[in-house]
Amino acid sequence: MQIDNEEVKLVLSKNIKLARNMLGLTQETLSEKAEISLSFLKDVESTRSSISLSTLISLCQSLETTPNQLLKSFFVDSIDTSDNILQQINLLSDYQRNAILTLIHYFNTHNSNKTISKD
């Protein structure tokens, strides 16, 4: 299966912008965090430039996301809701993340021996 380079650029552009906006980052801030030039990031977000694997990894780290999320349009069947849940949790503060982990622990320890009836 041949993958169109323009389609890859379009998907990455859309998902990088989305992830950046979800974190409330400007292009300038993201370019600094990812250690790439602002003009290059603008070119990536406007589909004028492709990125290397190392730049993809740097952007993922700076955006607190994964390559799966940035390329998810190519792997629709393999992405499940847990990736989306994790991405949403990563956007929360440390306090909020700890509260969610406490709730998960509570439900796991208090519901492990109970069955749920489907009436």
C-alpha positions as CSV (number, residue, x, y, z in Angstrom):
1,M,0.0,0.0,0.0
2,Q,1.5,3.3,-1.1
3,I,1.1,6.2,1.3
4,D,0.8,9.7,-0.2
5,N,3.3,12.1,1.3
6,E,0.9,15.0,1.0
7,E,-1.7,13.1,3.0
8,V,0.8,12.4,5.7
9,K,1.7,16.1,5.8
10,L,-2.0,17.0,6.0
11,V,-2.7,14.6,8.8
12,L,0.3,15.7,10.8
13,S,-0.4,19.3,10.3
14,K,-4.0,19.0,11.5
15,N,-3.1,16.9,14.5
16,I,-0.1,19.0,15.6
17,K,-2.2,22.1,15.5
18,L,-5.0,20.4,17.4
19,A,-2.6,19.1,20.1
20,R,-0.9,22.5,20.3
21,N,-4.2,24.3,20.7
22,M,-5.4,21.8,23.3
23,L,-2.4,22.6,25.4
24,G,-2.8,26.3,24.8
25,L,0.6,26.7,23.2
26,T,1.6,29.2,20.6
27,Q,3.6,28.2,17.6
28,E,6.5,30.1,19.1
29,T,6.3,28.3,22.5
30,L,6.0,24.9,20.8
31,S,9.0,25.6,18.5
32,E,11.1,26.5,21.5
33,K,10.0,23.4,23.5
34,A,10.6,21.1,20.5
35,E,13.9,22.9,19.6
36,I,12.9,23.6,16.0
37,S,12.7,26.9,14.3
38,L,9.4,28.8,14.3
39,S,9.5,29.1,10.5
40,F,9.9,25.3,10.2
41,L,6.9,24.7,12.5
42,K,4.8,27.1,10.5
43,D,5.8,25.2,7.4
44,V,4.9,21.9,9.0
45,E,1.5,23.2,10.2
46,S,0.7,24.6,6.8
47,T,1.8,21.3,5.0
48,R,4.7,22.9,3.2
49,S,7.3,20.7,5.0
50,S,7.7,17.1,6.1
51,I,9.3,16.1,9.3
52,S,11.9,13.5,10.2
53,L,11.3,10.8,12.8
54,S,13.5,12.6,15.3
55,T,11.4,15.8,14.9
56,L,8.2,13.8,15.2
57,I,9.5,12.4,18.5
58,S,10.5,15.9,19.7
59,L,7.1,17.3,18.8
60,C,5.4,14.4,20.6
61,Q,7.3,15.0,23.8
62,S,6.7,18.7,23.6
63,L,2.9,18.1,23.0
64,E,2.7,15.4,25.6
65,T,1.3,13.0,23.1
66,T,2.3,10.0,21.0
67,P,3.1,9.4,17.4
68,N,-0.1,7.2,17.4
69,Q,-2.2,10.3,18.2
70,L,-0.5,12.5,15.6
71,L,-0.9,9.8,12.9
72,K,-4.2,8.4,14.1
73,S,-6.0,8.9,10.8
74,F,-3.8,6.2,9.2
75,F,-4.5,3.7,12.0
76,V,-8.2,4.3,12.8
77,D,-8.8,0.6,13.5
78,S,-5.9,0.2,15.9
79,I,-6.6,3.3,18.0
80,D,-9.0,2.7,20.9
81,T,-10.6,4.9,23.4
82,S,-7.9,4.4,26.0
83,D,-5.5,6.6,23.9
84,N,-8.1,9.4,23.9
85,I,-8.7,9.0,27.7
86,L,-4.9,9.1,28.3
87,Q,-4.6,12.2,26.2
88,Q,-7.4,13.9,28.1
89,I,-5.9,12.9,31.4
90,N,-2.5,14.3,30.4
91,L,-4.1,17.7,29.9
92,L,-5.1,17.8,33.6
93,S,-3.1,19.3,36.4
94,D,-1.1,17.0,38.7
95,Y,-3.8,17.3,41.4
96,Q,-6.6,16.4,39.0
97,R,-4.6,13.4,37.6
98,N,-4.0,12.1,41.2
99,A,-7.7,12.5,41.9
100,I,-8.5,10.3,38.9
101,L,-6.0,7.7,39.8
102,T,-7.5,7.6,43.3
103,L,-10.9,7.1,41.9
104,I,-9.7,4.3,39.6
105,H,-8.0,2.6,42.5
106,Y,-11.1,2.9,44.6
107,F,-13.3,1.4,41.9
108,N,-10.8,-1.4,41.2
109,T,-10.6,-2.4,44.9
110,H,-14.3,-2.0,45.7
111,N,-15.9,-3.5,42.6
112,S,-13.5,-6.4,41.9
113,N,-15.8,-8.9,43.7
114,K,-19.2,-7.6,42.5
115,T,-20.9,-8.5,39.3
116,I,-23.0,-6.0,37.5
117,S,-26.4,-7.3,36.5
118,K,-27.8,-6.2,33.1
119,D,-31.5,-6.0,33.6
